[in-house]
Amino acid sequence: MNDTSNIEQNSSDDIIKYLSILWNRKFLILFSLIISVSAMSLFLYKSHTIWRIDAKLMVTKSSVGIPNYDILQQEKDKFFATQIEIINGPNLLKMIQNIMQVSTAQFDKNIKNFKASRLNGTDIIFISVDSPSQEFAKNFIINMINGYLKFQQNEITTITDTSI
């Protein structure tokens, strides 16, 4: 019984000792807290808002004048990889830059991140753009979709013209 009370007494003494150490170093603890909060506030003040605009585009593979046919999964994967490459490619980006009438430096400054990817094996391509300007990102994504659709329309017209 005496051992148990002795352990409790030592434990109580240890807690009092730790609290005493913390109290003696209160200025160091307060200084660290002030520095941390100041650094976080400065970081948040200096950081810029980045806007993300997303779009989903349904893309299907079909031949003009021929009824839709079943496509092997490998062909479908190749088709979507090609479409994503077209969207990410420099030709379409250059066309959008010309439509938006912005310089290359302005274009690069306003596009922080741009990606196009297939959405979980579906016939939908997910397009996302990050920009410090909400208006620029919105115009970019609209022009990207319109430019892609115009490209696809030109491809269909070319296929139709050559098959006649």
C-alpha positions as CSV (number, residue, x, y, z in Angstrom):
1,M,0.0,0.0,0.0
2,N,2.9,2.3,0.8
3,D,4.4,1.8,-2.7
4,T,1.2,2.9,-4.4
5,S,1.0,6.2,-2.5
6,N,4.7,6.7,-3.1
7,I,4.2,6.3,-6.9
8,E,1.2,8.7,-6.9
9,Q,3.3,11.2,-5.0
10,N,6.1,11.0,-7.5
11,S,3.7,11.3,-10.4
12,S,2.1,14.4,-8.8
13,D,5.6,15.9,-8.2
14,D,6.5,15.2,-11.8
15,I,3.4,17.1,-13.1
16,I,4.1,20.1,-10.8
17,K,7.8,20.1,-12.0
18,Y,6.7,20.1,-15.7
19,L,4.2,22.9,-15.1
20,S,6.9,24.9,-13.4
21,I,9.2,24.4,-16.4
22,L,6.5,25.6,-18.8
23,W,5.8,28.6,-16.6
24,N,9.4,29.5,-16.5
25,R,9.6,29.3,-20.3
26,K,6.3,31.1,-21.0
27,F,8.0,33.9,-23.0
28,L,9.7,31.4,-25.2
29,I,6.4,29.6,-25.8
30,L,4.6,32.9,-26.4
31,F,7.3,34.1,-28.8
32,S,7.1,30.8,-30.8
33,L,3.4,31.1,-31.1
34,I,3.5,34.8,-32.2
35,I,6.2,33.9,-34.9
36,S,4.1,31.0,-36.2
37,V,0.9,33.0,-36.4
38,S,2.7,35.9,-38.1
39,A,4.4,33.6,-40.7
40,M,1.0,31.9,-41.5
41,S,-0.7,35.3,-41.8
42,L,2.0,36.6,-44.1
43,F,1.8,33.5,-46.3
44,L,-2.0,33.8,-46.6
45,Y,-1.7,37.5,-47.4
46,K,0.9,36.9,-50.1
47,S,-0.8,34.0,-51.7
48,H,-3.1,34.5,-54.7
49,T,-6.4,33.0,-55.4
50,I,-6.4,30.4,-58.1
51,W,-9.6,29.7,-59.9
52,R,-10.4,26.2,-61.3
53,I,-12.9,25.8,-64.1
54,D,-13.9,22.3,-65.1
55,A,-15.8,21.0,-68.1
56,K,-17.0,17.6,-69.2
57,L,-17.2,16.8,-72.9
58,M,-19.0,13.7,-74.2
59,V,-17.1,12.2,-77.1
60,T,-18.2,9.3,-79.2
61,K,-16.6,7.5,-82.0
62,S,-18.8,7.0,-85.0
63,S,-18.4,7.0,-88.7
64,V,-20.2,9.4,-91.0
65,G,-22.9,7.7,-93.1
66,I,-22.2,4.3,-91.4
67,P,-24.3,3.1,-88.5
68,N,-22.4,3.2,-85.1
69,Y,-20.5,0.0,-84.6
70,D,-19.1,-1.8,-81.6
71,I,-15.6,-0.8,-80.9
72,L,-13.1,-3.0,-79.3
73,Q,-11.9,-1.7,-75.9
74,Q,-8.3,-1.3,-77.2
75,E,-9.5,0.8,-80.2
76,K,-11.7,2.9,-77.9
77,D,-8.7,3.5,-75.5
78,K,-6.6,4.5,-78.5
79,F,-9.3,6.8,-79.8
80,F,-9.7,8.6,-76.4
81,A,-5.9,8.9,-76.0
82,T,-5.8,10.6,-79.5
83,Q,-8.6,13.0,-78.5
84,I,-6.9,13.9,-75.3
85,E,-3.7,14.4,-77.2
86,I,-5.5,16.8,-79.6
87,I,-7.0,18.8,-76.7
88,N,-3.6,19.0,-75.0
89,G,-1.7,19.6,-78.2
90,P,0.1,22.9,-79.1
91,N,-2.1,23.5,-82.3
92,L,-5.3,23.8,-80.4
93,L,-3.7,25.9,-77.6
94,K,-2.2,28.2,-80.3
95,M,-5.6,28.5,-81.9
96,I,-7.2,29.4,-78.6
97,Q,-4.5,32.0,-77.9
98,N,-5.3,33.6,-81.3
99,I,-9.0,33.6,-80.6
100,M,-8.6,35.1,-77.2
101,Q,-6.1,37.7,-78.7
102,V,-3.5,37.4,-75.9
103,S,0.3,37.3,-76.1
104,T,2.2,34.1,-75.3
105,A,3.5,35.7,-72.1
106,Q,0.0,36.7,-71.0
107,F,-1.3,33.2,-72.0
108,D,1.4,31.4,-70.0
109,K,0.9,33.8,-67.0
110,N,-2.8,33.1,-66.8
111,I,-2.7,29.3,-67.3
112,K,-1.3,27.7,-64.1
113,N,-2.4,24.2,-64.9
114,F,-4.4,22.6,-67.7
115,K,-5.3,19.0,-68.2
116,A,-7.6,16.8,-70.1
117,S,-8.3,13.2,-69.1
118,R,-10.8,10.5,-69.7
119,L,-13.3,10.2,-66.9
120,N,-13.2,6.7,-65.4
121,G,-13.4,4.7,-68.7
122,T,-16.5,6.5,-69.9
123,D,-17.1,8.4,-73.1
124,I,-16.5,11.7,-71.3
125,I,-13.4,13.8,-71.4
126,F,-12.8,15.9,-68.3
127,I,-11.1,19.3,-69.0
128,S,-9.7,21.4,-66.1
129,V,-7.9,24.7,-66.1
130,D,-6.4,26.7,-63.2
131,S,-5.9,30.4,-63.5
132,P,-5.5,33.5,-61.3
133,S,-8.2,35.1,-63.4
134,Q,-11.7,33.6,-63.2
135,E,-12.8,35.4,-66.4
136,F,-9.7,34.2,-68.3
137,A,-10.2,30.6,-67.1
138,K,-13.9,30.7,-68.1
139,N,-13.1,32.1,-71.6
140,F,-10.3,29.6,-72.0
141,I,-12.4,26.6,-71.3
142,I,-15.3,27.8,-73.5
143,N,-12.8,28.5,-76.4
144,M,-11.1,25.1,-75.8
145,I,-14.4,23.2,-76.2
146,N,-15.5,25.3,-79.2
147,G,-12.0,24.9,-80.8
148,Y,-12.1,21.1,-80.2
149,L,-15.6,20.8,-81.7
150,K,-14.5,22.9,-84.7
151,F,-11.5,20.6,-85.2
152,Q,-13.8,17.6,-85.0
153,Q,-16.2,19.2,-87.5
154,N,-13.4,19.8,-89.9
155,E,-12.3,16.2,-89.5
156,I,-15.8,14.9,-90.3
157,T,-16.0,17.2,-93.3
158,T,-12.7,15.9,-94.5
159,I,-13.8,12.3,-94.1
160,T,-17.1,13.0,-95.9
161,D,-15.3,14.8,-98.8
162,T,-12.8,12.0,-99.3
163,S,-15.4,9.2,-99.2
164,I,-17.6,10.7,-102.0
